[in-house]
């Protein structure tokens, strides 16, 4: 929004007063120290907006009105602006979980005498997550924040899918636009002769939010943009290869943060494993190479990780750690429904139905070259189709885990192990040796 239009809108709202979308706060100082609002109070207000429909906080405007006088635009002294902005950052990062990153700007608006006063404009989006502030959950009700009652909190968590429901991947991504969709990537999923714009909405790559604005869905951001981590910061694979059998920062042979759309992440992670695993050879008649891992098994494990991880968990990424004797893939999120670790070979349950559907439409050998890392040539990437025994990234028939188990056990003689480690599922595949 341009400055003049924003100033007109703010002056109009200041005359009207606070409502469900606007909060005004006068900033006071004692010497150089901010006296009010407190960092905790500001955090509560920001979290309340994020937990509701979003809103705007104006710092430097006094909501208390004296009879017969207009609402005071006190402003924030220029010499204190940096300190106030620092408090905003600390409130969002230190007092709120998961942290919030609102949009802020300094705007000059006239007081009732026409003097220009700087105020700090904080715009908070409706969040994909439910935020706790200073140990409590708040929401915005009319012109004030209120602590959530248990039944309200339960409904909100279900709506935002932090109750581990299956539709988190269909939710609109705040601040995204339909133009953020990469059509080159999105067209991989199209079928039939309907116009692409219609199919993008039918596939739920694009969805409408509560204000009828077209946004990326979570799945659309993950599958049809080149940088999904700009909206979901933890949507990447952290890959590390160690020379020994334990995690040791001084013992790293290779490391890579693997970003891009989910299918490109799978291919790049597979290439990471291929370039770092060793290949032994038997010395009997007729040389026989023995790789440490089956690429087919690792591929299935990586696809399962990106398809079934819980993207609603803030601060956790998929971790791929290679050791001298094993490979460990850790995926955020508890198992869904009544599924238990021992059921994985026999049953399947999908947390992200839309992501799974898109992966099932996504060819292994047709990833858009610009999103492939420099460590993976297009030719090498296309060769993975035959190597992994699959034309599409996912088959949705529940055959992935049996392939992982059978391929790995035949190669190494040891059965892979699944286990829950807190709120993440860990898969350990043991390395094969020539013995």
N, C-alpha and C positions, 0 to 999 in steps of 0.2 A: 504494500500500500504506500502511495506517495505521501510525503510529509504533510502537505496542505490538507489532503483528505483526512489523514489520521488526526491532525490537530482539530479539525472541525468535528469529527466524530467524538473525540475525547471531551471537548468543551460541551458538546450536547449532553453527553453522559454525565459529566460533572454537575450540570444543572439539574439533571433528573435524580442523581444519587445512586447508591449501590443497588444491585439486584442480583439475580442468580448468576450473572456473567461478569460482574464488575465488583472489585474490592478496592477501596481507597485507604491508604495509610499515610499518616503524617510521619516524617522521619525527624527525630529529635536527637540532639547531641549533648554530651556533657564533656566539654573540652573537645578533644579529638575522638572521643569514644562514642559509638552509637548507643544511645540510651533506649530508643524505641523505633520500630518494633524489635523485639528480641529475635534472635536467629531461630529459636524453637517455634515461636508464634508464626513467623513467616513460613517456615517449613510446613506447619499444619495447614495454612491457607493454600499453599501450592499443592500439597497432596490432596486436599479436599476438591480442588478444581480438577486435578488429573483423575480422581476417582469418580467424577460426575461427568459433565459434558465439556469440560475445559472452561477457560475463562481468562480474564485479564486483571492483573493487579497493578495499580498505579501508586508508586512510592513518591511522596511529595505532595499529596492532596489530603486535606483534613476532611473526613466525612462528617465531623460534628459541626452543625450549623447554628450560628447565633441568630436570633430573631431579627428578621428584616435585612439580613446580610447574605450575600452569595457565599457559596461554599469556598473555603480558602484554598488557593493554590499556593502553598508555602514553598514548594520546590525543594531541591536538594543542592546545597552549596557546591559549587564546582570543585572546591578543594576536598570534598568528602565523597565525590562520586565513585572513585576507585574503591574506597573502603566499603561503600554500600554494595557495589557490585561483587566484591569479594565475599561479603556476607551472604548474598544470594547464592553464589556458587557453593559455599560451605553448607548452607541450609539444604540445598538440593542433593549434595553428595554425602554429607555426614549424618543428616537427621532423617533422611527418607530412604526407605528400602522397598523395591529397587530404586536406585537413584533416578532423578528426573533431570532432563536437559531442556529447560524452557528457552524460548526466544526472548531476548532482551534488547532494548535500545534506549538511548537517551533522547528525549524529545523536549523541545522548548515550547511552552504554551504560556499565554498571557494570564496574569492574575487579574483581579477585578479593576485594578488601576491601569492595566495595559502593559505592565512590566513583564518582560519575558523571563520565565522561571524554568530551569531544567527539572524534569521529572523522569523517573525511570519506569519504563513500560515493560511489563513482564507478561508474555502471552504463553499460557499453558494449554497444551492439547489434551483432549480426552485420551487416556492411556490405554494401551493394550493390556496393561497389568493392573493389579490392585496394590496400592502403595500403603505402607504403614509409616507413620510419622511419629517419632518420639514414643514408640511403643503403642500407638493408638491408630485406629482407622477413622478417617473423617470423610464426610461428603458435604457438598454444597447444597443448602436448602434455603431458597429465597435469597436474602441478602447476608447470610452468615453461614459459617461452617458448623457442622454438628457431628458428634461422635456417632458412628454407626451402631445400631442395635444388631444383635446376633442374626436375626432373620434377614435384615437388610444386607449385612455382610455376606451371608450365605448365598443370597440371590445374585449379588454382584459378582462373587467369585465364580459362580456357575456361568453367568453371562460372559465373563471374560476368560472362561475356560481354564482358570487356575484350579478348578475342581477336577482337572484331567479329563474333560470332555473332549469329543473328537473334532469339534469345529473350530479350534483356534486358528487353523491354517486358512479358514475362510474369512477371517475378520479383516476389516479395512485397516490399512496402515496409516496412522495420522501423518499429515503433511505431505503425503505422496500425491501424485497426480496421474491421470491416465497417460500423460505424455512421458512419464517415467518408464513405462513399459517398453522394453526393447523388442520391436516387432520382428526383427530377425530371429531372436530367440523364441518368441511366442509362437511364431508360425510353425515351429516343429510339432506343435500339438494339434494343429488344425486337421479336420476331416471334412470331406464333402465340399459343396459349392457355395455354401452360405458366406456372405461377406465376413472378412476377418474381424471387423469391429463387433459384429453380433456374436461370433464364436468366442471372442475373448471374454465377453460377459457371461455367455452360457457355461464356459469352462471355469468361470469364477476367478480368472486371472485379474479381472477388474470387477469391483463391487461398489455399491453405494453405501455411504455412511449414514448416520442419523440425520444429517442435514441435506441428504440427497445429492451429495457431491461424489463424483466417481473417483475412487482411490484404487491403488494396488491392494490386492488381498495379500495376506502373509505368504501364501503359496505363490502368488504372482511375483512378489518381491524376491522370493527364494529361487524361483525357476526361470524367470523371464526378465531379470535385470543382471547387468554385469557386476554390480557391486551391492549385493543384498545386505552386506554388513553395515551399510550407511543407515539402514532402518533397524536392522536386528544385529547389533554390534557383535554378538557372540556366535553368529551363524557362519562359522568357519571351522576348519580342521587344523588343529595344532599337531604337527608331525615332528618327531624327534627320534634320531637314531643314536644309540649309545654303543660304545665298544664293549662294555662289560655287561653284567647282569643286573645292575641296580641303577636307579636314576642318580646322575651325578653331573652337575653343570660343567665340571671340568673334563668330562669324559664324552662329550658330544662329538659325533662324527659328522652329523648333518642335521639341519633343522629348517623347517619351512612352515609359515602360516599360509594355509591353502584357502583361497577365497574364490569368489565367482559363483555362478549358478550351481545348484547342487550336483547336477550330473558332471559338470566340469571339475568340481571338487573331487568327486569319486575317481575320475580318470587321473587327475594330478596326484592324488594320494596313492593310487595304484602304481603310478610311475615312480613315486618316492620309494615304495617298498621294493620295486623291481631293481632300482639302481643301487639300493643299499643292502639287499640280501646277497648272501654268498651262494656259490654253486660248487658243490663237490663233484668228484668223478670217481667211479669205480675203476679198478685196475685189472679187472677180469677181462677175458677175451671180448672185444667189442666195447669200446668206451661208452659209458652211460652217465650222463649228467644228472645230478640230483640237486635241484634247487631247494633252498630252505623252506619255501612256502609255495603252495599252489596258488597261482594268480587267480584261478577260478574261485577258490575259497575266499581269498582276500577281497576280491571284487564283490562277492555276495555279502560279505561282512560289512564292507563300506556302504553299499547300497542300503542295507538294513539300518545302519547307523544314521544316515542322513534322512531316511524315510520315517523312522520311528522315534527319533529323539524328541524330547519335550522342548519345543521352542519357546514355551511360556516361562521356562526357568531362566531367570536373569543371572548373568555372570558365569555361565558354564558353557564350554565349547566341547566339541568332540575332540578327544585326544588319541592320537596314534603314536604309540611308543614302541620302538624296535630295540630289542636287546640281543646279546650274543646267542641266547638260547630260546627266545620267544618273542612274540609280537602281541601287544595288548591294545585293544580298541575299547575306549571308555565313552559311553554315550549317555548324556544327561536324561534323567527321567526314570521313575519307577515303571514297572510293567503295568499295562493297562488292564482294566476289568478284573477278572479273577485269575488272570494268567500268572503262572509261577515259573521259576527257572526250569524246573523239570519238565514243563509242558512245551518248551519251545520247539522241539522236534515234531510234536504231534499236533499242536494247535497254533493258530495265528490270531492276533487281534491288532487292529490298526489304529494308532492314535491320530494320524494325519491322513485321512482318507483322500483328500484332494491331492496332496503331494504324491501319494502312492499312485493315484490315477494318472497324474501327469508323468511320473517316471515310467509308467507302463506304456505311455505313448512316445517316449523319448528314445530314439535310436542310439545305440552305443557308439556308432561310428559316424555320427553326424552332428557333433558339437561345433558350434560356431567358432572357427579358428581364432578370432580376436580374444576370446575369453580363455584360451588355453595358455598356460604358463610357458615361458621360453624353455623350460626344461622338458617339455613334451612337444615333439613335432607333430604336425597334423598327420603325417604318414604313420608314425608310431601309434598315435591315438586310434587311427582307423584299423590298425592291426589288432587292437584289443578285442574287437568283435569276435573273431574266431578263437582267440586265446581264452576268453571267459565263457565261451559256449553259449552266448546269448545275443540276440539281435537288438532287444530292447533293454533298457536299464533294469526293469523289474517285470516279473511275470504275474504277480498277485495270486499265485496258486499255492503259496506257502512252501515252496521247494527250497528256499534259500538256506535255512538252517541245516536241513539234511545234506545239502551240497557242501556246506562248510565243514560239517562233522566228517562226512565220508572222505572227501578229498584230503583233508588234513590228516586224518588218522591213517589212511593208506600211505601217505608220504612219510610221515614222521614216526608212525607206530604208536602215537599217543593221541588220545581223544582230546579235542579242544574243551575248554572249561568256560562255562558261563557262571557268573555270580553277581549278586547285588552288592554294591559297595556304597552304602548310604543311599543317595538319590540318583545313582547312576548304574547302568548295566555294563559290566566288564566282560569282554571276551578275550581269552588267552588262547592263542594258537602256538603250539610248540614247534620249534625249528627242527627240520630233518637234518640228519648227518649221514655220511656215507656208510656208517656202521648200522 
